[in-house]
């Protein structure tokens, strides 16, 4: 990591404060001393045929080997060319090089032009993309690397980190440092948390840096592109229209490479082609059993299929399509039918079940701790404090004040000697808390500890709230702005401490859940106005708002529900909004009270045109503005006034209604008023009544919502 909130520049493995900096020595390949006999035995690959190494006279203090340019004297290094230029001759030469690697080391590249490991062209795609889209991504990266960009493209699959606990962090760090980025845009891109953050980081860098990264957009499938990308649409590579839409994936990849190569070559610092494999894999060795599924090669997949006695015809289909572990994990049963012609249902089920078993076993491994932690259920009314070690006194005072309010508090235990160790030690504590409170101070703004905990908490999908003790928005790194910008924040800098603590308590443990207590409207308004998105609270002073909130003024979805399902409704709203679908939901207690669109838009309620507006007017206004109404079905809901009023209004305004069953009921539900029963009887419901059904069926909710949104967009 590049920044540090404290610590000296001289880092050691024993220094727990400076574990974040692990720079690899830049002179690993320098000062390689060769004797004349060793130089004469050095084999040359096809790429080396135009490269010669000038052997200096034997001296005790030998200087760096010089790399001559094409066309210079090649007689100084006598080597045999591969006979006939065949692949077999090439591999024989490569095998010989492997034997001598301890003496010779890898062939050096130009040290003068670039430093090892600096890959400046970031490849941004959705990690949740379907098989066909991921195959397009892999093919495009392969062709780009073959066009002399092998040492410039940063692609997480090739970095072999997609199974690491710091995968989320590494992608964000790479996108913060890149000189250029290729974005594969699709519906999946704007629905995935990871790719959404990457896009926000890149867009923020384009407006805040003197030398912004260059963005190259590729439209893989039809989707609605947010207006923030408008300045970069002129050079977009559109694969969705004309004849190219019907072309093969390889042809689409070739079109992308052909369109972008002329620009990417100008950004390249190495111009090195991808090296072919050293030795062709022809024998089964069982090595795949010791390798993570996501890192399997095509040969590993073939060996695995052979071990399951899968017919050779089906195995050949996997091989011809280049299915490695990365693509295997994206395959669905329908993909195997449509793209691999696996007609046997038994074979398809066997492959999928074996793959699930392997992933379950990997989760139980020692280095699968982050996967196990993600399944941990958080404790309600708990807070995990994220702070820089320099702010330990502030954190202790905050912890003491929260404990007085009967709110359980946890913090990091040890710092460790690396960010991996730091996360492994403290991840169970983060996962065990429902709420994450970030103490934003001058030290925290550039702290590696704060950054890693915030990113991990976001990966766990925890509720993140920022306690703003000092406005350091301009000092925050782009990834922190992307994550914290739209999450709620509380002003501890300019407001009274006791008032801010009341807002924090209400956020962690809303008083509306306390039975027998009726809250005054003024109190509810004050609590809602005390929470604002961090970018609204902090950015106006710096004149920067990365994501304008005007697009959220009119919600696309109106959520109608009863208070017995508050937590589940929050989950539904969060998942819809993370997919780009804005929502409005009443967050008042049992009787209608103050409402807001969501936590990210609570700031809008303080505006004159919305604050103080009667709740009935807010309901009618947002119902008219929305495109679809979601009603959350429970026994209490169907008998409530909220249900009757909301559904009747939706019916009057001709709004499509999607019923979500959060508690199982016979359909149409019995015990409901006649008018409600009549409305619901003609609708089909989505069953989300159990945790398993919620995870399994939520995609249906998203699909049905987007189907109703489509006419409004056209």
C-alpha positions as CSV (number, residue, x, y, z in Angstrom):
1,X,0.0,0.0,0.0
2,X,1.2,3.4,-0.8
3,X,0.0,5.5,2.1
4,X,0.6,5.3,5.8
5,X,-0.8,7.4,8.6
6,X,2.2,7.0,10.8
7,X,5.5,5.1,11.2
8,X,8.9,5.6,9.8
9,X,10.0,5.0,6.3
10,X,12.4,2.3,7.5
11,X,10.3,-0.9,7.6
12,X,11.2,-4.3,9.0
13,X,9.3,-7.5,9.3
14,X,9.2,-7.0,13.1
15,X,7.6,-3.6,12.8
16,X,3.8,-4.2,13.2
17,X,3.0,-0.6,12.3
18,X,4.6,-0.7,8.8
19,X,3.5,-4.0,7.5
20,X,1.6,-2.5,4.6
21,X,4.7,-1.8,2.5
22,X,6.1,-4.8,0.8
23,X,8.2,-3.4,-2.0
24,X,10.1,-6.0,-4.0
25,X,13.8,-5.2,-4.5
26,X,14.1,-3.5,-7.9
27,X,17.5,-5.0,-8.7
28,X,16.8,-8.7,-8.5
29,X,17.9,-9.2,-12.1
30,X,20.8,-6.9,-12.1
31,X,24.5,-7.8,-11.6
32,X,24.1,-11.3,-13.1
33,X,27.7,-12.5,-13.7
34,X,28.2,-15.0,-16.5
35,X,31.4,-16.8,-17.5
36,X,32.2,-17.3,-21.1
37,X,31.3,-21.0,-21.0
38,X,28.0,-20.3,-19.4
39,X,27.2,-17.6,-21.9
40,X,27.9,-20.0,-24.8
41,X,25.6,-22.6,-23.3
42,X,22.8,-20.2,-22.9
43,X,19.9,-21.3,-25.2
44,X,17.9,-18.7,-27.1
45,X,14.1,-18.7,-27.7
46,X,12.4,-17.2,-30.7
47,X,12.1,-13.9,-28.9
48,X,15.8,-13.9,-28.0
49,X,17.0,-14.4,-31.6
50,X,17.4,-10.7,-32.0
51,X,19.0,-10.1,-28.6
52,X,22.6,-10.3,-27.8
53,X,24.5,-9.9,-24.5
54,X,27.9,-8.2,-24.5
55,X,30.2,-10.2,-22.3
56,X,32.6,-7.8,-20.6
57,X,36.2,-8.8,-19.8
58,X,36.6,-10.7,-16.6
59,X,36.8,-8.2,-13.7
60,X,36.2,-8.6,-10.1
61,X,33.6,-5.9,-10.0
62,X,31.5,-6.7,-13.1
63,X,29.0,-4.1,-14.4
64,X,25.5,-4.9,-15.4
65,X,24.9,-6.9,-18.5
66,X,24.0,-4.7,-21.4
67,X,21.0,-5.5,-23.6
68,X,21.7,-4.7,-27.2
69,X,19.1,-3.6,-29.7
70,X,17.9,-5.6,-32.7
71,X,20.5,-5.6,-35.5
72,X,23.6,-5.2,-33.4
73,X,26.5,-7.7,-33.2
74,X,25.0,-11.1,-32.4
75,X,28.2,-13.0,-32.9
76,X,29.4,-12.2,-29.3
77,X,27.1,-14.8,-27.9
78,X,27.3,-18.1,-29.8
79,X,24.1,-20.1,-29.5
80,X,22.3,-22.6,-31.7
81,X,19.1,-21.5,-33.2
82,X,16.1,-23.8,-32.8
83,X,16.2,-26.2,-35.7
84,X,13.6,-25.3,-38.3
85,X,11.9,-22.9,-36.0
86,X,9.5,-25.6,-34.8
87,X,7.7,-25.6,-31.5
88,X,9.5,-28.8,-30.4
89,X,12.9,-27.2,-30.9
90,X,11.7,-24.2,-28.9
91,X,10.5,-26.4,-26.0
92,X,13.8,-28.3,-26.0
93,X,15.6,-25.0,-25.7
94,X,13.3,-23.9,-22.9
95,X,13.8,-27.2,-21.0
96,X,17.6,-26.6,-21.1
97,X,17.0,-23.1,-19.8
98,X,15.1,-24.5,-16.8
99,X,18.0,-26.7,-15.9
100,X,20.4,-23.7,-15.8
101,X,18.0,-21.2,-14.2
102,X,19.9,-21.3,-10.9
103,X,23.0,-20.0,-12.7
104,X,21.5,-17.8,-15.3
105,X,18.2,-16.5,-14.0
106,X,15.4,-15.3,-16.3
107,X,16.3,-13.5,-19.5
108,X,16.5,-9.8,-18.5
109,X,14.3,-7.2,-20.0
110,X,15.0,-3.5,-20.4
111,X,15.6,-2.0,-16.9
112,X,15.9,1.5,-18.2
113,X,12.3,1.7,-19.4
114,X,10.3,0.2,-16.6
115,X,10.4,-1.3,-13.2
116,X,9.4,-4.9,-12.6
117,X,5.8,-5.4,-11.5
118,X,4.4,-2.1,-12.6
119,X,1.3,-3.1,-14.6
120,X,-0.4,0.1,-15.6
121,X,-3.4,-1.0,-17.7
122,X,-6.2,-2.3,-15.4
123,X,-8.8,-4.7,-16.8
124,X,-12.1,-4.0,-15.0
125,X,-14.9,-6.5,-15.4
126,X,-17.7,-7.9,-13.2
127,X,-16.5,-10.9,-11.1
128,X,-20.2,-11.9,-11.0
129,X,-20.5,-12.1,-14.8
130,X,-21.9,-15.2,-16.5
131,X,-19.8,-17.8,-18.3
132,X,-20.0,-16.3,-21.7
133,X,-19.0,-12.8,-20.6
134,X,-16.1,-14.1,-18.6
135,X,-14.9,-16.2,-21.6
136,X,-15.0,-13.0,-23.6
137,X,-12.9,-11.2,-20.9
138,X,-10.4,-14.1,-20.9
139,X,-10.1,-14.1,-24.7
140,X,-9.7,-10.3,-24.9
141,X,-6.9,-10.3,-22.3
142,X,-5.2,-13.2,-24.1
143,X,-5.2,-11.3,-27.4
144,X,-4.0,-8.1,-25.8
145,X,-1.1,-9.9,-24.2
146,X,-0.2,-11.5,-27.5
147,X,0.0,-7.9,-28.9
148,X,3.1,-7.1,-26.8
149,X,1.1,-6.0,-23.7
150,X,1.9,-9.0,-21.5
151,X,3.7,-7.0,-18.9
152,X,1.3,-4.1,-18.9
153,X,-2.2,-5.7,-18.4
154,X,-3.3,-6.1,-14.8
155,X,-5.9,-8.9,-14.8
156,X,-6.8,-10.5,-11.4
157,X,-7.0,-14.0,-12.8
158,X,-3.5,-13.9,-14.1
159,X,-2.3,-12.3,-10.8
160,X,-3.6,-15.5,-9.1
161,X,-5.2,-13.7,-6.3
162,X,-9.0,-14.3,-6.8
163,X,-9.1,-16.8,-4.0
164,X,-7.1,-14.6,-1.6
165,X,-8.7,-12.8,1.4
166,X,-7.2,-9.6,0.2
167,X,-8.6,-10.0,-3.3
168,X,-11.0,-7.1,-2.9
169,X,-8.2,-4.9,-1.5
170,X,-5.8,-5.8,-4.2
171,X,-8.2,-4.9,-7.0
172,X,-8.9,-1.6,-5.5
173,X,-5.3,-0.8,-4.9
174,X,-4.5,-1.8,-8.6
175,X,-7.3,0.5,-9.9
176,X,-6.0,3.4,-7.8
177,X,-2.5,3.1,-9.4
178,X,-3.3,2.4,-13.0
179,X,-2.5,4.7,-15.9
180,X,-5.4,3.4,-18.0
181,X,-8.3,1.0,-17.6
182,X,-10.5,-1.1,-19.9
183,X,-14.0,-1.4,-18.6
184,X,-16.3,-4.2,-19.9
185,X,-19.7,-2.7,-19.4
186,X,-22.8,-4.9,-19.0
187,X,-25.8,-5.3,-16.7
188,X,-23.6,-7.4,-14.5
189,X,-20.9,-4.7,-14.3
190,X,-23.4,-2.2,-12.8
191,X,-24.8,-4.8,-10.4
192,X,-21.6,-6.1,-9.0
193,X,-20.2,-4.3,-5.9
194,X,-16.6,-4.8,-6.9
195,X,-17.0,-3.4,-10.5
196,X,-19.2,-0.6,-9.2
197,X,-16.5,0.5,-6.8
198,X,-13.8,0.2,-9.5
199,X,-15.8,2.5,-11.8
200,X,-16.3,5.0,-9.1
201,X,-12.6,5.0,-8.2
202,X,-11.7,5.6,-11.9
203,X,-14.2,8.4,-12.4
204,X,-13.1,10.1,-9.2
205,X,-9.5,9.9,-10.3
206,X,-10.4,11.5,-13.7
207,X,-11.7,14.7,-11.9
208,X,-9.2,14.9,-9.0
209,X,-5.8,14.2,-10.6
210,X,-3.7,16.4,-12.8
211,X,-2.8,13.3,-14.9
212,X,-6.0,11.2,-14.8
213,X,-6.1,7.7,-16.1
214,X,-7.4,7.0,-19.6
215,X,-10.6,5.1,-19.7
216,X,-11.5,2.7,-22.6
217,X,-15.1,1.6,-22.5
218,X,-16.3,-1.7,-24.1
219,X,-20.1,-2.2,-24.3
220,X,-20.4,-6.0,-24.1
221,X,-24.2,-6.2,-23.7
222,X,-27.1,-3.6,-23.8
223,X,-27.3,-1.8,-20.5
224,X,-28.1,1.7,-19.2
225,X,-24.8,3.5,-18.7
226,X,-24.8,6.1,-15.8
227,X,-24.5,9.7,-16.9
228,X,-21.1,10.0,-15.1
229,X,-19.6,8.0,-18.0
230,X,-20.8,10.4,-20.6
231,X,-17.4,12.1,-21.2
232,X,-15.9,8.8,-22.2
233,X,-18.6,7.5,-24.6
234,X,-17.2,9.0,-27.8
235,X,-14.6,6.2,-28.1
236,X,-16.7,3.4,-26.8
237,X,-16.3,0.0,-28.5
238,X,-19.9,-1.1,-29.1
239,X,-20.4,-4.9,-29.5
240,X,-24.2,-4.8,-29.3
241,X,-25.2,-3.4,-32.6
242,X,-24.9,-4.3,-36.3
243,X,-23.2,-7.5,-37.5
244,X,-20.7,-7.5,-34.7
245,X,-23.5,-8.4,-32.2
246,X,-23.9,-11.8,-34.0
247,X,-20.2,-12.4,-34.2
248,X,-18.3,-15.0,-32.2
249,X,-16.6,-14.2,-29.0
250,X,-13.2,-14.4,-30.7
251,X,-14.3,-12.0,-33.4
252,X,-15.6,-9.6,-30.7
253,X,-12.3,-9.8,-28.8
254,X,-10.4,-9.1,-32.0
255,X,-12.5,-6.0,-32.7
256,X,-11.8,-4.7,-29.2
257,X,-8.0,-5.4,-29.6
258,X,-8.0,-3.8,-33.0
259,X,-9.8,-0.7,-31.8
260,X,-7.7,-0.2,-28.6
261,X,-4.2,-1.4,-29.5
262,X,-3.1,1.8,-31.1
263,X,-3.9,3.7,-27.9
264,X,-2.7,1.0,-25.5
265,X,0.7,0.7,-27.2
266,X,1.4,4.3,-26.4
267,X,0.8,3.6,-22.8
268,X,2.9,0.5,-22.7
269,X,6.3,0.6,-20.9
270,X,7.5,-2.8,-21.9
271,X,6.0,-4.1,-25.2
272,X,6.6,-7.7,-24.3
273,X,4.5,-10.5,-25.8
274,X,3.0,-13.3,-23.7
275,X,5.4,-16.2,-23.4
276,X,4.1,-19.6,-24.5
277,X,4.0,-22.4,-21.9
278,X,7.4,-23.8,-21.1
279,X,6.4,-27.5,-21.5
280,X,3.2,-28.8,-23.0
281,X,1.0,-30.5,-20.4
282,X,0.4,-34.0,-21.8
283,X,0.4,-36.2,-18.7
284,X,-1.9,-36.4,-15.7
285,X,0.1,-35.9,-12.5
286,X,-2.7,-35.3,-9.9
287,X,-1.2,-31.9,-9.1
288,X,-4.7,-30.4,-9.4
289,X,-5.7,-32.0,-6.1
290,X,-3.2,-29.7,-4.4
291,X,-4.4,-26.6,-6.2
292,X,-7.3,-24.3,-5.6
293,X,-10.2,-24.8,-8.1
294,X,-10.0,-21.2,-9.4
295,X,-6.3,-21.7,-10.3
296,X,-6.8,-25.0,-12.3
297,X,-5.4,-25.0,-15.8
298,X,-7.2,-26.5,-18.8
299,X,-5.1,-29.7,-18.3
300,X,-6.2,-29.8,-14.6
301,X,-9.8,-29.7,-15.6
302,X,-9.3,-32.5,-18.1
303,X,-7.6,-34.7,-15.5
304,X,-10.5,-34.0,-13.0
305,X,-13.1,-34.9,-15.6
306,X,-11.2,-38.1,-16.5
307,X,-11.1,-39.0,-12.9
308,X,-14.9,-38.8,-12.8
309,X,-15.1,-41.1,-15.9
310,X,-16.7,-38.4,-18.0
311,X,-16.9,-39.5,-21.6
312,X,-14.1,-38.3,-23.9
313,X,-16.5,-36.5,-26.2
314,X,-17.6,-34.3,-23.3
315,X,-14.0,-33.8,-22.1
316,X,-13.1,-32.7,-25.6
317,X,-15.8,-30.0,-25.5
318,X,-14.3,-28.6,-22.3
319,X,-10.8,-28.6,-23.8
320,X,-11.9,-27.0,-27.1
321,X,-13.5,-24.1,-25.2
322,X,-10.5,-23.6,-23.0
323,X,-12.3,-24.3,-19.8
324,X,-9.9,-23.8,-16.9
325,X,-10.8,-23.3,-13.2
326,X,-11.7,-19.7,-13.7
327,X,-14.3,-20.4,-16.3
328,X,-15.4,-23.7,-14.7
329,X,-16.6,-21.8,-11.7
330,X,-18.8,-19.6,-13.9
331,X,-20.5,-22.5,-15.7
332,X,-24.2,-23.3,-15.0
333,X,-26.1,-26.3,-16.1
334,X,-27.7,-24.3,-19.0
335,X,-24.3,-23.1,-20.1
336,X,-23.1,-26.7,-20.4
337,X,-26.2,-27.4,-22.7
338,X,-25.9,-24.3,-24.8
339,X,-22.2,-23.9,-25.3
340,X,-20.6,-27.2,-24.5
341,X,-23.4,-29.5,-25.9
342,X,-23.4,-31.6,-22.7
343,X,-26.7,-33.3,-23.3
344,X,-26.5,-35.8,-20.5
345,X,-28.3,-34.4,-17.5
346,X,-26.6,-37.0,-15.3
347,X,-23.2,-35.7,-16.4
348,X,-24.1,-32.1,-15.9
349,X,-25.4,-32.7,-12.4
350,X,-22.3,-34.8,-11.5
351,X,-19.9,-32.1,-12.6
352,X,-21.8,-29.4,-10.7
353,X,-22.1,-31.4,-7.5
354,X,-18.5,-32.4,-7.6
355,X,-17.5,-28.8,-8.1
356,X,-19.6,-27.7,-5.1
357,X,-18.0,-30.4,-3.0
358,X,-14.6,-29.1,-3.9
359,X,-15.5,-25.5,-3.0
360,X,-16.9,-26.7,0.3
361,X,-13.7,-28.6,1.1
362,X,-11.6,-25.5,0.2
363,X,-13.6,-23.5,2.6
364,X,-12.6,-25.8,5.4
365,X,-8.9,-25.4,4.6
366,X,-6.7,-23.2,6.8
367,X,-6.3,-20.5,4.2
368,X,-10.1,-20.5,3.6
369,X,-10.7,-18.6,6.9
370,X,-12.1,-15.6,5.1
371,X,-14.8,-17.7,3.4
372,X,-15.9,-19.2,6.8
373,X,-15.9,-15.8,8.4
374,X,-18.3,-14.5,5.7
375,X,-20.9,-17.0,6.8
376,X,-20.8,-15.8,10.4
377,X,-24.0,-14.2,11.6
378,X,-23.5,-10.8,13.1
379,X,-24.8,-9.9,16.6
380,X,-27.5,-7.2,16.7
381,X,-26.8,-3.9,18.6
382,X,-23.1,-4.4,18.2
383,X,-20.5,-2.0,16.9
384,X,-16.9,-2.6,15.6
385,X,-14.7,0.5,15.9
386,X,-12.4,1.1,13.0
387,X,-9.6,3.6,13.9
388,X,-5.9,4.3,13.4
389,X,-3.7,3.2,16.3
390,X,-2.8,6.9,16.7
391,X,-6.4,7.6,17.8
392,X,-6.5,4.9,20.5
393,X,-7.5,7.4,23.2
394,X,-10.4,8.7,21.1
395,X,-11.5,5.1,20.4
396,X,-11.4,4.2,24.1
397,X,-13.6,7.2,25.0
398,X,-16.1,6.3,22.2
399,X,-16.2,2.7,23.4
400,X,-16.8,3.7,27.0
401,X,-19.7,6.0,25.9
402,X,-21.3,3.3,23.8
403,X,-21.0,0.8,26.6
404,X,-22.9,3.2,28.9
405,X,-25.8,3.0,26.3
406,X,-25.7,-0.8,26.5
407,X,-24.2,-1.2,23.1
408,X,-21.6,-3.9,22.7
409,X,-18.3,-2.7,21.2
410,X,-15.4,-4.5,19.7
411,X,-12.1,-3.4,18.2
412,X,-9.0,-4.8,16.5
413,X,-7.0,-7.1,18.8
414,X,-3.5,-7.1,17.3
415,X,-1.9,-5.4,14.3
416,X,0.2,-8.3,13.1
417,X,3.2,-8.0,10.7
418,X,1.3,-8.0,7.4
419,X,-2.1,-7.0,6.2
420,X,-3.0,-10.7,5.6
421,X,-2.1,-11.5,9.2
422,X,-3.9,-8.3,10.4
423,X,-7.1,-9.4,8.7
424,X,-6.9,-13.0,9.8
425,X,-6.6,-12.0,13.4
426,X,-9.4,-9.4,13.4
427,X,-11.8,-10.7,10.7
428,X,-13.9,-12.8,13.1
429,X,-14.4,-9.6,15.3
430,X,-15.5,-7.6,12.2
431,X,-17.8,-10.3,11.1
432,X,-19.4,-10.7,14.5
433,X,-20.7,-7.1,14.5
434,X,-23.6,-5.8,12.5
435,X,-22.5,-2.2,12.5
436,X,-19.0,-0.8,11.6
437,X,-18.2,2.6,12.9
438,X,-15.2,4.4,11.2
439,X,-13.6,7.1,13.3
440,X,-12.5,9.6,10.6
441,X,-9.6,11.7,11.7
442,X,-6.4,13.1,10.2
443,X,-4.5,9.9,11.0
444,X,-7.3,7.6,9.8
445,X,-7.6,9.3,6.4
446,X,-4.3,7.7,5.2
447,X,-4.2,4.8,7.6
448,X,-3.6,1.3,6.0
449,X,-5.3,-0.3,9.0
450,X,-8.5,1.7,8.5
451,X,-8.4,1.1,4.8
452,X,-8.1,-2.7,5.1
453,X,-10.8,-3.0,7.8
454,X,-13.2,-0.8,5.8
455,X,-12.7,-2.8,2.6
456,X,-13.1,-6.1,4.4
457,X,-16.3,-4.9,6.2
458,X,-17.7,-3.9,2.8
459,X,-16.9,-7.3,1.4
460,X,-18.8,-8.8,4.4
461,X,-21.7,-6.5,3.5
462,X,-21.8,-4.9,7.0
463,X,-23.5,-1.6,7.7
464,X,-20.8,1.1,7.7
465,X,-21.2,4.5,9.5
466,X,-18.6,7.2,9.6
467,X,-18.1,9.4,12.7
468,X,-16.6,12.5,11.2
469,X,-14.3,14.1,13.8
470,X,-12.3,16.0,11.1
471,X,-13.2,16.6,7.5
472,X,-10.5,14.8,5.6
473,X,-12.5,14.2,2.4
474,X,-9.8,15.6,0.2
475,X,-7.1,13.4,1.8
476,X,-9.1,10.2,1.5
477,X,-7.8,7.8,-1.2
478,X,-10.2,7.2,-4.1
479,X,-11.3,3.7,-2.9
480,X,-12.2,5.1,0.5
481,X,-14.3,7.8,-1.1
482,X,-16.1,5.2,-3.3
483,X,-16.9,3.0,-0.2
484,X,-17.7,5.6,2.4
485,X,-19.1,8.3,0.1
486,X,-22.7,7.1,0.0
487,X,-22.7,5.4,3.4
488,X,-24.2,7.4,6.3
489,X,-22.0,9.7,8.3
490,X,-22.5,11.6,11.6
491,X,-21.0,15.0,12.2
492,X,-19.0,15.0,15.4
493,X,-16.8,17.9,14.2
494,X,-19.3,20.8,14.2
495,X,-22.3,19.4,16.2
496,X,-22.6,18.8,19.9
497,X,-21.0,15.5,21.0
498,X,-24.1,14.4,23.0
499,X,-26.4,15.1,20.0
500,X,-24.2,13.2,17.7
501,X,-24.1,10.3,20.1
502,X,-27.9,10.2,20.2
503,X,-28.0,10.0,16.4
504,X,-25.4,7.2,16.5
505,X,-27.4,5.3,19.2
506,X,-30.5,5.6,17.1
507,X,-28.7,4.3,14.0
508,X,-27.3,1.3,15.9
509,X,-30.4,0.6,18.0
510,X,-33.5,2.5,16.8
511,X,-35.9,3.3,19.6
512,X,-38.8,2.3,17.4
513,X,-38.0,-1.3,18.3
514,X,-38.7,-0.6,22.0
515,X,-42.3,-1.8,22.7
516,X,-44.6,0.6,24.4
517,X,-42.7,3.8,23.4
518,X,-44.3,6.4,21.1
519,X,-41.7,8.8,19.8
520,X,-42.4,12.5,19.0
521,X,-42.2,13.6,15.4
522,X,-39.6,16.2,16.2
523,X,-37.2,13.6,17.6
524,X,-37.6,11.3,14.6
525,X,-36.9,14.3,12.3
526,X,-33.8,15.2,14.2
527,X,-32.5,11.6,14.1
528,X,-33.0,11.4,10.3
529,X,-31.4,14.7,9.6
530,X,-28.4,13.8,11.7
531,X,-27.5,11.1,9.2
532,X,-26.1,12.2,5.9
533,X,-24.0,10.5,3.2
534,X,-20.4,11.3,3.9
535,X,-19.9,12.9,0.5
536,X,-22.8,15.3,1.2
537,X,-21.6,16.0,4.7
538,X,-17.9,16.4,3.8
539,X,-17.6,17.1,0.1
540,X,-19.4,20.4,-0.2
541,X,-16.6,22.1,1.7
542,X,-14.1,20.8,-0.9
543,X,-16.5,21.5,-3.9
544,X,-16.4,17.8,-4.9
545,X,-19.3,15.4,-5.0
546,X,-18.3,12.2,-6.9
547,X,-21.8,10.8,-7.4
548,X,-24.4,13.5,-7.8
549,X,-27.5,12.6,-5.8
550,X,-30.1,14.3,-8.0
551,X,-30.7,10.9,-9.8
552,X,-32.1,9.5,-6.5
553,X,-34.8,12.2,-6.1
554,X,-37.3,10.0,-7.9
555,X,-37.3,6.4,-6.7
556,X,-37.8,3.5,-9.1
557,X,-39.3,1.2,-6.4
558,X,-41.8,1.9,-3.6
559,X,-41.5,-0.6,-0.8
560,X,-44.6,-1.2,1.3
561,X,-44.2,-3.3,4.5
562,X,-45.1,-3.7,8.2
563,X,-42.6,-3.1,11.0
564,X,-42.2,-6.8,12.0
565,X,-39.9,-7.3,9.0
566,X,-37.8,-4.1,9.2
567,X,-34.4,-6.0,9.1
568,X,-35.4,-8.0,6.0
569,X,-36.8,-5.0,4.2
570,X,-33.4,-3.2,4.9
571,X,-31.7,-6.2,3.2
572,X,-34.0,-6.0,0.2
573,X,-33.6,-2.3,-0.2
574,X,-29.8,-2.5,0.1
575,X,-29.6,-5.3,-2.5
576,X,-31.8,-3.4,-4.9
577,X,-29.9,-0.2,-4.5
578,X,-26.5,-1.9,-4.9
579,X,-27.9,-3.1,-8.3
580,X,-28.7,0.5,-9.3
581,X,-32.4,0.4,-8.5
582,X,-33.3,3.3,-6.2
583,X,-36.0,2.7,-3.5
584,X,-38.3,4.7,-1.2
585,X,-39.4,3.1,2.1
586,X,-41.1,4.6,5.1
587,X,-38.8,4.3,8.1
588,X,-41.2,5.6,10.8
589,X,-42.4,3.7,13.9
590,X,-45.8,1.9,14.0
591,X,-47.7,5.0,13.2
592,X,-46.6,6.8,10.0
593,X,-43.8,9.1,10.9
594,X,-40.8,10.7,9.2
595,X,-39.8,9.0,5.9
596,X,-36.8,9.1,3.7
597,X,-35.7,7.4,0.5
598,X,-32.8,5.5,2.1
599,X,-29.8,6.0,4.3
600,X,-27.8,7.2,1.4
601,X,-30.3,9.9,0.6
602,X,-31.3,11.0,4.2
603,X,-29.5,14.3,3.4
604,X,-32.2,15.2,0.9
605,X,-34.8,15.3,3.7
606,X,-33.2,18.4,5.2
607,X,-34.0,20.4,2.0
608,X,-36.9,22.8,2.3
609,X,-39.0,21.1,-0.3
610,X,-39.0,17.8,1.5
611,X,-38.5,18.5,5.3
612,X,-41.7,19.1,7.1
613,X,-43.8,17.6,4.2
614,X,-46.8,15.6,5.6
615,X,-46.2,11.8,5.4
616,X,-49.3,11.2,3.3
617,X,-48.0,13.7,0.7
618,X,-44.6,12.0,0.7
619,X,-46.3,8.6,0.1
620,X,-48.4,9.9,-2.7
621,X,-45.5,11.8,-4.3
622,X,-43.1,8.8,-4.2
623,X,-45.8,6.4,-5.3
624,X,-46.5,8.5,-8.4
625,X,-42.8,8.8,-9.1
626,X,-42.0,5.1,-8.8
627,X,-42.1,2.5,-11.6
628,X,-43.1,-0.5,-9.5
629,X,-44.4,-1.2,-6.0
630,X,-43.0,-4.1,-3.8
631,X,-45.2,-5.3,-1.0
632,X,-43.7,-7.4,1.7
633,X,-46.3,-10.1,2.7
634,X,-46.5,-11.2,6.4
635,X,-49.6,-12.0,8.5
636,X,-49.4,-8.6,10.2
637,X,-48.9,-6.7,7.0
638,X,-52.1,-8.0,5.2
639,X,-54.2,-6.8,8.2
640,X,-52.5,-3.4,8.6
641,X,-53.7,0.0,7.4
642,X,-50.4,0.4,5.6
643,X,-51.2,-2.5,3.3
644,X,-54.7,-1.4,2.5
645,X,-53.7,2.2,1.8
646,X,-50.6,1.5,-0.2
647,X,-52.1,-1.3,-2.4
648,X,-55.2,0.7,-3.0
649,X,-53.2,3.8,-4.0
650,X,-50.9,1.6,-6.3
651,X,-54.0,0.1,-7.9
652,X,-55.5,3.6,-8.5
653,X,-52.3,4.8,-10.1
654,X,-52.0,1.7,-12.2
655,X,-48.6,0.8,-10.7
656,X,-47.4,-2.8,-11.2
657,X,-47.2,-4.7,-7.9
658,X,-44.7,-7.4,-6.9
659,X,-45.6,-9.3,-3.7
660,X,-42.7,-10.8,-1.8
661,X,-43.6,-13.5,0.8
662,X,-41.5,-12.9,3.9
663,X,-43.6,-15.2,6.0
664,X,-45.2,-18.2,4.4
665,X,-48.9,-17.8,3.8
666,X,-51.4,-19.7,1.7
667,X,-52.1,-17.8,-1.5
668,X,-54.1,-15.6,-1.8
669,X,-53.7,-14.8,1.9
670,X,-56.6,-15.6,4.1
671,X,-57.7,-13.0,6.7
672,X,-56.9,-10.0,4.5
673,X,-59.6,-7.4,3.8
674,X,-61.7,-8.2,0.7
675,X,-60.2,-5.3,-1.3
676,X,-56.6,-6.4,-0.5
677,X,-57.3,-10.0,-1.2
678,X,-58.9,-9.1,-4.5
679,X,-55.7,-7.1,-5.5
680,X,-53.3,-9.8,-4.4
681,X,-55.2,-12.8,-5.9
682,X,-54.3,-11.9,-9.4
683,X,-50.6,-11.5,-8.6
684,X,-47.8,-14.1,-8.4
685,X,-45.5,-13.9,-5.4
686,X,-41.8,-14.5,-4.9
687,X,-41.1,-16.7,-1.9
688,X,-38.4,-15.3,0.4
689,X,-39.7,-16.8,3.6
690,X,-36.5,-18.6,4.6
691,X,-32.8,-17.6,4.4
692,X,-32.2,-20.3,1.8
693,X,-35.2,-19.2,-0.4
694,X,-34.1,-15.5,0.0
695,X,-30.7,-16.2,-1.5
696,X,-32.1,-18.6,-4.1
697,X,-35.0,-16.4,-5.3
698,X,-33.9,-12.8,-5.0
699,X,-32.6,-12.8,-8.6
700,X,-36.3,-13.2,-9.6
701,X,-37.2,-10.0,-7.7
702,X,-34.4,-8.1,-9.5
703,X,-35.5,-9.5,-12.9
704,X,-39.2,-8.7,-12.4
705,X,-38.3,-5.2,-11.2
706,X,-36.1,-4.5,-14.2
707,X,-38.7,-5.8,-16.5
708,X,-41.1,-3.1,-15.3
709,X,-38.4,-0.5,-15.5
710,X,-37.6,-1.2,-19.1
711,X,-40.6,0.7,-20.7
712,X,-39.8,3.8,-18.7
713,X,-36.3,3.8,-20.0
714,X,-37.2,3.4,-23.7
